[in-house]
Amino acid sequence: MSRSEDSGQIAPHPAQDSTAPGSARAKPGGAPACAVPGTADRGALSPSAMTLQQAARVLAAVGARYATVENIRRDIEAGAPVNADGTVNLVHYAAWLARESARGD
């Protein structure tokens, strides 16, 4: 936030104002700046219930080098948590990965 010189009130920083031109929160057409490639117009993603394809795309988009559907499927076969409907909770999956790497597997 920055202080507006003329009114004395605090105004939102341009990057925090989703209506500001060039805002980091929205792109033309309504897609958020952090949208995962291949997910436009498919509704919001829920990190608590992602398909294997969605999880692989999100993980790859944030820099995971080995994030593929096949690798996630192998992790599930090795004991990674999965929801009853077959979707993946990314927080639980990330915690499982951290535990596994700490064990040295």
Secondary structure by P-SEA (a helix, b strand, c coil): cccccccccccccccccccccccccccccccccccccccccccccccccccaaaaaaaaaaaccccccaaaaaaaaaacccccccccccaaaaaaaaaaaaaacc
